[in-house]
Amino acid sequence: MSLLLKGARIVGGIGASAPVDILLKHGVITGIGTGLTGTATIDLDGRYVMPGLWDGHVHLTQTALTRRRVDLTAATSATDAAAIMAAADRPAEGLPLIGFGFRDGMWAAPPTKHDLDAVVGDIPVVVLSGDLHCAWLNSAALAAFGMGGHPTGLLREEDAFKVTTEAQTVPADVLDDWVAATATDVARRGVVGVVDLEMADTVQDWTRRFAAGFRGLRIAVGVYTPWLDSAIEAGLRTGQVIEGTDGLLSVGPFKIITDGSLNTRTAFCGEPYEGLVGPDASGQLNLPTVELVALMRKASRAGLIPAVHAIGDEANRLALDSFAAAGCSGRIEHAQLVRDVDCARFAALGVAASVQPEHAMDDRDIADRLWSGRTDRAFALRSLLDAGAELILGSDAPVAPLDPWVTIAAAVGRTRDGREPWHPEQRITIAQALAASTNGVRSVAVGNVADLAILDIDPLTAPLDQLRAMPVAATLLAGYFTHNEL
């Protein structure tokens, strides 16, 4: 069976001004032109067609879970956040009450277990920060997770990751349904694939989901250190397609976290955070460089490309040093604060910058406060591109919305909610942002897999507000519709 998309305008290509027809057979684009015929025909009536969108960095399980957790994104203080948790519906007996999204970097005082204890009583409460690098627990939750002696209840980095994992009490089949529903939702935004960097045995999780019939997205699954040896023993390599998934599940990069985050004040920097003193005033290095290099060598020699989390400028410098020492290419996840001299090293070392532009909109105020005098090189998209670096855009969902149009608009406009652009000199063009959001597919062309987004307006000429809320008429994955409002 073949499908003819009639009257299409190809974004940035032939047919941009005069519509053409696009013929799909067996999940592949087999013809572009006029006078083509297919078994079935859909008239696009001049709508715009482009390669399907990818999100280069997500945590899909956390995204699905977050939709069912107490929303604290609007909280402006510990007292405010505690009151929201106190008013929330209680969970089933024996389960913790979980919230998500607080950002205490701008709060007048840090949250403590006492703030929660005063209003929620003996119910275990776990509140995850918006950057997923911090967890705030009350006394009952601290006891439940074996941390009863903790003085404040504010956990950072490894302790926070441990609680985040252990707090997932949802049965696998229920969670899989929630993940599938999330995939359906993101397909409505033209998304055909994601790099899933969930901190879990994602190869096993996604193999189970595809065996149960999941076919909503292409998934490239990351591998973390606890599962590195088993991945190597299984012969897994980055880019390898997992059998029995119709080619939709593949092995992604080997993920390593080397520092923390801005809001949690643990991103590792060359200068202290404004107002902080002591041994951690410049942030936190989660992994000694010598260990990082050893892991990168081990993984890369086995065919797993390293993806190194680095947010602070010193963490980025050390990550680039480690790529050079390990003798391999790969990715740096976030690259949120980068010294000018290091931008060119990305290209020279063959290291891609995997950046989340909407974080700049979330973090601009706290960055101006804690990284004072350095924000001209925060989320330095223009500097990285001009230096020849490969740019990959994503969301880090649930930290930011899993919506590439939100990501693209942030990269292009550096603004949100009517505010003045933040460091507009670091803006990139719409065409550059699109190119960084399609997993290397630069155009709609004969021979390409039919992963397509069909739009109601031309993204290359769309105003910024329309770009952020881009109307997506349909999404095709390997030639079949995962979203269709035509």
Salt bridges, closest charged atoms under 4 A:
ASP21 OD2 - LYS6 NZ 3.82
ASP104 OD2 - ARG265 NH2 3.40
GLU157 OE1 - HIS133 ND1 2.89
GLU166 OE2 - LYS162 NZ 2.99
ASP176 OD2 - ARG208 NE 2.83
ASP176 OD1 - ARG209 NE 2.75
ASP185 OD2 - ARG67 NH1 2.37
ASP185 OD1 - ARG188 NH1 2.41
ASP205 OD1 - ARG208 NH1 3.28
ASP229 OD1 - LYS298 NZ 2.50
ASP246 OD2 - ARG215 NE 2.74
ASP259 OD1 - HIS309 NE2 3.34
ASP313 OD2 - ARG377 NH1 3.17
GLU314 OE2 - ARG317 NH2 2.54
GLU314 OE1 - ARG339 NH2 2.85
ASP321 OD2 - ARG317 NH1 2.90
ASP321 OD1 - ARG345 NH2 2.65
GLU333 OE1 - HIS57 ND1 2.79
GLU333 OE2 - ARG331 NE 2.66
ASP342 OD1 - ARG345 NH1 3.22
GLU358 OE2 - ARG416 NH1 2.53
GLU358 OE1 - ARG468 NH2 3.08
ASP362 OD2 - ARG103 NH2 3.75
ASP362 OD1 - ARG416 NH1 2.97
ASP363 OD1 - ARG103 NH1 3.76
ASP365 OD1 - ARG419 NH2 2.95
ASP386 OD1 - ARG382 NH1 3.10
ASP396 OD1 - HIS57 NE2 3.05
ASP396 OD1 - HIS59 NE2 2.91
ASP396 OD2 - HIS359 NE2 3.50
ASP403 OD2 - ARG189 NE 2.86
ASP417 OD2 - ARG416 NE 3.51
GLU425 OE2 - HIS423 ND1 3.07
ASP451 OD2 - ARG218 NE 2.55
ASP456 OD1 - ARG47 NE 2.89
